[in-house]
Amino acid sequence: MSEHPYDERELPPALGLVLDEGRGALPYALIHGEALVACAAWALGDAGVTPVDVGVPWSSVQTADEAVVLHDALCPMTPAAFIADCVERSLAHDAVVVAVRPVTDTVKRVEGDLVGETVDRESLLAPSSPVVLPPSVVRALDDFPGHDLAAIVARLREHHDVETVEAPPEARRVTSAEEIALLEALTGEAPRPF
């Protein structure tokens, strides 16, 4: 295994898939002069995770008998050390590990055409990235779990142990050019593959 610039520990073998489908052109927007999707892939590599093309047959991924990291291209600046921590936790607990961020927006209930009461944010979490599947869960899945992390987590929760871990601010998910500019201001330079 090569040296990893963000973390010196040796991570057990793990495969990683960068999810970019269903996200429009945003994964190819630039942050620190690099495409979001490239930064997400570099973070996997820097964490010691072997990136795999999403087009690889799921049966081939299963035969590797390794943890699988699902990493959202819209969370491009997720620190490599955090990804590695999530992999280690997933393997140690044989559980799906889901990175989450606290919900900071005001959320209201809507009933018909009326705006109702404010929802307590303490009970809400926003899925972030990564979602790590331990080998036992990878083996149990009939097919690639999909690209929608919230839907994946909801489905996996029905049959598997799921643990949430609060992601650092750098791991926030972006949904617009304005949010990319905010994330760029929050973070340093983009990770490089060399």
C-alpha positions as CSV (number, residue, x, y, z in Angstrom):
1,M,0.0,0.0,0.0
2,S,1.3,3.4,-0.8
3,E,1.8,6.3,1.7
4,H,-1.3,8.3,2.3
5,P,-0.7,12.0,2.8
6,Y,-3.5,12.5,5.3
7,D,-3.2,9.5,7.5
8,E,-0.3,7.1,8.1
9,R,-2.2,4.1,9.4
10,E,-2.7,0.9,7.3
11,L,-6.3,0.5,6.5
12,P,-7.7,-3.0,5.8
13,P,-8.5,-3.4,2.1
14,A,-11.6,-1.6,1.0
15,L,-13.2,-0.7,-2.3
16,G,-14.8,2.7,-3.0
17,L,-17.3,3.9,-5.5
18,V,-17.8,7.6,-6.2
19,L,-21.5,8.2,-6.9
20,D,-22.1,10.9,-9.5
21,E,-25.3,9.7,-11.4
22,G,-28.5,11.6,-10.9
23,R,-26.6,14.7,-9.8
24,G,-26.7,16.6,-13.1
25,A,-23.5,18.4,-14.1
26,L,-22.6,19.5,-10.6
27,P,-20.1,16.7,-9.9
28,Y,-18.0,18.2,-12.8
29,A,-18.0,21.7,-11.4
30,L,-14.7,23.0,-10.0
31,I,-13.6,23.4,-6.5
32,H,-10.0,24.7,-6.0
33,G,-9.6,24.3,-9.7
34,E,-10.5,20.6,-9.7
35,A,-13.7,18.7,-10.6
36,L,-15.7,17.7,-7.5
37,V,-15.8,14.0,-8.7
38,A,-12.0,14.0,-9.0
39,C,-11.6,15.4,-5.5
40,A,-13.9,12.7,-4.1
41,A,-11.9,10.0,-5.9
42,W,-8.6,11.4,-4.5
43,A,-10.0,11.4,-1.0
44,L,-10.8,7.7,-1.3
45,G,-7.3,6.9,-2.5
46,D,-5.7,9.1,0.2
47,A,-7.8,7.1,2.8
48,G,-6.3,3.9,1.5
49,V,-9.5,2.8,-0.3
50,T,-9.2,1.4,-3.8
51,P,-11.5,3.3,-6.1
52,V,-13.6,1.1,-8.4
53,D,-15.7,2.2,-11.4
54,V,-19.4,2.2,-10.7
55,G,-19.8,0.1,-13.9
56,V,-18.0,-2.9,-12.4
57,P,-20.4,-5.7,-11.9
58,W,-21.7,-6.0,-8.3
59,S,-20.8,-9.7,-8.3
60,S,-17.1,-8.8,-8.9
61,V,-17.2,-6.3,-6.0
62,Q,-18.7,-9.0,-3.8
63,T,-16.0,-11.5,-4.6
64,A,-13.4,-9.1,-3.3
65,D,-14.9,-9.7,0.2
66,E,-13.9,-6.2,1.3
67,A,-15.7,-3.3,2.8
68,V,-17.3,-1.0,0.2
69,V,-17.3,2.8,0.6
70,L,-20.1,4.7,-1.2
71,H,-18.8,8.3,-1.6
72,D,-21.0,11.1,-2.9
73,A,-19.2,13.2,-5.5
74,L,-21.2,16.2,-4.0
75,C,-19.2,15.7,-0.8
76,P,-15.8,16.3,-2.5
77,M,-13.8,17.6,0.4
78,T,-14.6,14.9,2.9
79,P,-11.3,14.4,4.7
80,A,-9.4,11.1,3.9
81,A,-8.8,10.5,7.6
82,F,-12.6,10.6,8.3
83,I,-13.3,8.1,5.5
84,A,-10.6,5.8,7.0
85,D,-12.2,6.2,10.4
86,C,-15.6,5.2,9.0
87,V,-14.1,2.1,7.3
88,E,-12.5,1.0,10.5
89,R,-15.7,1.5,12.5
90,S,-17.7,-0.4,10.0
91,L,-15.3,-3.3,10.1
92,A,-15.0,-3.3,13.9
93,H,-18.7,-3.3,14.5
94,D,-19.8,-5.2,11.4
95,A,-22.3,-2.4,10.7
96,V,-23.2,0.0,8.0
97,V,-21.6,3.3,8.9
98,V,-23.3,6.5,7.7
99,A,-21.8,9.9,7.8
100,V,-24.4,12.6,8.8
101,R,-24.5,16.3,9.3
102,P,-26.7,18.1,11.7
103,V,-29.7,20.0,10.2
104,T,-29.3,23.7,10.7
105,D,-32.1,25.0,8.6
106,T,-35.5,25.7,10.1
107,V,-37.9,22.9,9.1
108,K,-41.7,23.4,9.1
109,R,-44.5,20.9,8.9
110,V,-46.9,21.5,6.0
111,E,-50.6,20.4,6.3
112,G,-52.5,21.0,3.1
113,D,-51.8,24.6,2.1
114,L,-50.9,25.7,5.7
115,V,-47.5,26.0,7.2
116,G,-47.5,24.4,10.6
117,E,-45.2,23.9,13.5
118,T,-41.5,24.0,13.5
119,V,-39.8,20.5,13.6
120,D,-37.2,20.1,16.3
121,R,-33.9,20.0,14.5
122,E,-32.3,17.9,17.3
123,S,-34.2,14.9,15.9
124,L,-33.0,15.4,12.3
125,L,-29.9,14.4,10.5
126,A,-28.8,15.0,6.9
127,P,-27.0,12.1,5.2
128,S,-23.5,13.0,4.1
129,S,-20.7,10.9,2.8
130,P,-19.4,8.2,3.1
131,V,-21.7,5.3,3.6
132,V,-19.5,2.2,4.4
133,L,-20.8,-1.3,3.9
134,P,-19.0,-4.1,5.8
135,P,-18.2,-7.3,3.8
136,S,-21.2,-9.1,5.4
137,V,-23.6,-6.5,4.0
138,V,-21.9,-6.4,0.6
139,R,-22.3,-10.2,0.4
140,A,-26.0,-10.0,1.4
141,L,-27.0,-7.4,-1.3
142,D,-28.4,-8.8,-4.5
143,D,-27.2,-5.9,-6.6
144,F,-25.5,-2.5,-6.4
145,P,-27.4,-0.5,-3.8
146,G,-27.9,2.6,-6.0
147,H,-26.9,6.2,-6.1
148,D,-29.3,7.8,-3.6
149,L,-27.6,7.7,-0.2
150,A,-30.7,8.5,1.8
151,A,-32.7,5.7,0.1
152,I,-29.8,3.3,0.5
153,V,-29.6,3.9,4.2
154,A,-33.4,3.6,4.7
155,R,-33.4,0.3,2.8
156,L,-30.3,-1.1,4.7
157,R,-31.7,-0.1,8.1
158,E,-34.5,-2.6,7.5
159,H,-32.1,-5.6,7.7
160,H,-28.7,-4.5,8.9
161,D,-27.2,-2.6,11.8
162,V,-26.6,1.0,10.9
163,E,-24.5,3.5,12.9
164,T,-24.3,7.2,12.3
165,V,-21.2,9.3,12.7
166,E,-21.1,13.0,12.6
167,A,-19.1,14.2,9.6
168,P,-16.8,17.2,9.8
169,P,-17.9,20.5,8.2
170,E,-15.6,19.8,5.2
171,A,-17.8,16.8,4.4
172,R,-20.9,18.8,3.7
173,R,-22.9,18.1,0.6
174,V,-23.1,20.8,-2.0
175,T,-26.2,21.4,-4.2
176,S,-25.3,24.6,-6.0
177,A,-22.5,26.8,-7.3
178,E,-23.0,29.0,-4.2
179,E,-22.5,26.1,-1.9
180,I,-19.4,25.1,-3.8
181,A,-18.0,28.6,-3.2
182,L,-18.8,28.3,0.5
183,L,-17.1,24.9,0.8
184,E,-14.1,26.3,-1.1
185,A,-13.8,29.1,1.4
186,L,-14.1,26.6,4.3
187,T,-11.4,24.3,3.0
188,G,-7.8,24.5,1.9
189,E,-6.6,23.3,-1.5
190,A,-8.0,20.3,-3.2
191,P,-6.4,16.9,-2.5
192,R,-3.9,15.8,-5.2
193,P,-3.3,12.2,-6.4
194,F,0.4,12.7,-6.1
